[in-house]
Amino acid sequence: MSTPLVQLTFALQSFDDSMSAAMSHAMEYEKLSLKANAAHNITLQCVLPDGANESDVISLSATQPSARGAQYFTEKTLSNADLESGTVNLTLSNITQSQCFVVQMMLHGKNTTLKESQQLDVYIKAFEQGYIPEQIKTEHAKPQGVRSYFASMGSTFLSLF
């Protein structure tokens, strides 16, 4: 069973629309909640704004409110096919823990000029215990034998004279 995609957009709510105006008070306090899948990923569908061009870069970052750097980050360079579809799927990978994050979606144009930006509070729930990176086994140096120890000591002693 696949999980439905959450759709993010750069557009602000329109208060001309009676439904948007009526729901604005409720939506201001609601927090988006996302759950990671079994592969420890969260995929978000981002709606591209009208000003998006080919070779622009759309990025998505999730940062803890008290942190400076993003814990999760992904970006994609837009292609002509992305512009024709009007949406891009971005995936945050290796979700390790469940907690609140500030998610920023940004669209950068030529020379990394910021074209659009959107920020929202999101509660991200990790799958089961979260992603646990594999332990990398390191090879330990083999202890030197007695013979090689005396050979190195002898060469050190001779180098002094």
C-alpha positions as CSV (number, residue, x, y, z in Angstrom):
1,M,0.0,0.0,0.0
2,S,1.5,3.3,-1.0
3,T,1.0,6.5,1.0
4,P,-0.6,9.5,-0.6
5,L,1.6,12.4,-1.6
6,V,1.5,15.6,0.3
7,Q,1.4,18.6,-2.0
8,L,3.2,21.8,-1.3
9,T,2.8,25.0,-3.2
10,F,4.4,28.5,-3.2
11,A,1.0,30.2,-3.6
12,L,-0.5,32.0,-0.7
13,Q,-4.1,31.5,0.3
14,S,-6.5,33.8,-1.4
15,F,-8.9,35.7,0.8
16,D,-11.1,36.4,-2.2
17,D,-12.2,32.8,-2.0
18,S,-14.9,32.4,0.7
19,M,-13.7,28.9,1.7
20,S,-10.1,30.1,2.0
21,A,-11.1,33.1,4.1
22,A,-13.3,30.9,6.3
23,M,-10.6,28.4,6.9
24,S,-7.7,30.8,7.4
25,H,-8.1,31.0,11.2
26,A,-8.0,27.2,11.5
27,M,-5.1,26.6,9.1
28,E,-2.9,29.2,10.8
29,Y,-2.6,26.9,13.9
30,E,-2.6,23.5,12.2
31,K,0.7,21.7,11.9
32,L,1.4,19.4,9.0
33,S,2.2,15.8,10.1
34,L,4.2,13.5,7.8
35,K,5.1,9.9,8.4
36,A,8.1,8.2,6.8
37,N,7.7,5.0,4.8
38,A,9.4,1.7,5.4
39,A,12.4,3.0,3.3
40,H,12.7,5.9,5.8
41,N,11.8,8.4,3.2
42,I,9.2,11.1,2.9
43,T,8.1,12.2,-0.6
44,L,6.5,15.6,-1.1
45,Q,4.9,16.8,-4.4
46,C,5.8,20.4,-5.0
47,V,3.7,22.6,-7.3
48,L,5.8,24.8,-9.5
49,P,5.0,28.5,-9.7
50,D,4.4,30.3,-13.0
51,G,7.8,31.9,-12.8
52,A,9.7,28.6,-12.9
53,N,12.1,28.1,-15.8
54,E,14.2,25.2,-17.1
55,S,17.5,24.8,-15.1
56,D,16.0,26.5,-12.0
57,V,16.7,24.6,-8.8
58,I,14.0,23.7,-6.4
59,S,15.1,22.6,-2.9
60,L,13.5,21.3,0.2
61,S,15.1,21.4,3.7
62,A,14.0,20.3,7.1
63,T,15.7,22.0,10.1
64,Q,15.1,21.6,13.8
65,P,13.8,24.9,15.2
66,S,16.8,25.3,17.5
67,A,19.4,24.2,14.9
68,R,21.3,26.2,12.3
69,G,21.8,23.6,9.6
70,A,19.3,21.4,7.8
71,Q,19.0,17.8,9.1
72,Y,17.3,16.7,5.8
73,F,17.9,18.3,2.4
74,T,17.1,17.6,-1.2
75,E,17.2,19.5,-4.4
76,K,16.3,19.1,-8.1
77,T,17.2,21.0,-11.2
78,L,14.0,21.5,-13.2
79,S,13.7,20.1,-16.7
80,N,11.3,20.9,-19.5
81,A,9.3,17.8,-18.5
82,D,8.9,19.1,-14.9
83,L,7.6,22.4,-16.2
84,E,5.1,20.7,-18.5
85,S,3.8,18.6,-15.6
86,G,3.8,21.5,-13.2
87,T,4.9,19.4,-10.3
88,V,8.1,17.9,-8.9
89,N,8.5,15.1,-6.4
90,L,11.2,15.7,-3.8
91,T,12.2,13.1,-1.2
92,L,13.7,13.6,2.2
93,S,15.8,10.5,2.9
94,N,17.1,8.6,6.0
95,I,14.6,9.9,8.5
96,T,16.2,9.1,11.8
97,Q,13.8,10.6,14.5
98,S,10.3,11.8,15.1
99,Q,10.0,15.5,16.0
100,C,9.0,19.0,14.8
101,F,10.9,20.6,11.9
102,V,10.8,23.9,10.0
103,V,10.5,22.9,6.4
104,Q,11.6,25.4,3.7
105,M,10.8,25.0,0.0
106,M,12.9,27.4,-2.2
107,L,13.1,28.0,-5.9
108,H,16.4,29.4,-7.1
109,G,16.9,30.9,-10.6
110,K,20.0,31.9,-12.6
111,N,23.1,32.6,-10.4
112,T,21.3,31.1,-7.4
113,T,18.9,34.1,-7.2
114,L,16.0,33.3,-4.8
115,K,12.8,33.4,-6.8
116,E,10.2,31.9,-4.5
117,S,10.2,30.6,-0.9
118,Q,7.8,29.0,1.5
119,Q,8.2,28.0,5.1
120,L,6.0,25.8,7.3
121,D,6.1,23.8,10.6
122,V,6.0,20.1,10.1
123,Y,5.9,17.2,12.5
124,I,7.9,14.3,10.9
125,K,7.4,10.8,12.3
126,A,10.1,8.3,11.7
127,F,9.2,4.7,10.6
128,E,9.4,2.5,13.7
129,Q,12.8,3.3,15.4
130,G,14.0,5.4,12.5
131,Y,16.9,5.0,10.1
132,I,20.0,3.6,11.7
133,P,23.1,3.9,9.5
134,E,25.1,0.7,9.0
135,Q,28.2,0.4,11.1
136,I,31.3,0.5,9.0
137,K,33.8,-2.1,10.0
138,T,37.4,-0.8,10.1
139,E,40.4,-3.0,9.8
140,H,42.7,-2.8,12.8
141,A,46.4,-3.0,12.2
142,K,47.8,-6.4,13.0
143,P,50.2,-6.4,16.0
144,Q,53.8,-6.6,14.9
145,G,55.6,-9.8,15.6
146,V,58.7,-9.9,17.9
147,R,61.0,-10.3,14.9
148,S,59.7,-7.1,13.1
149,Y,59.8,-5.2,16.4
150,F,63.5,-5.9,17.0
151,A,64.2,-5.2,13.3
152,S,62.6,-1.7,13.6
153,M,64.4,-1.1,16.9
154,G,67.7,-2.1,15.3
155,S,67.2,0.2,12.3
156,T,66.3,3.0,14.6
157,F,69.4,2.4,16.8
158,L,71.6,2.3,13.7
159,S,70.1,5.5,12.3
160,L,71.3,7.4,15.4
161,F,75.0,6.7,14.6
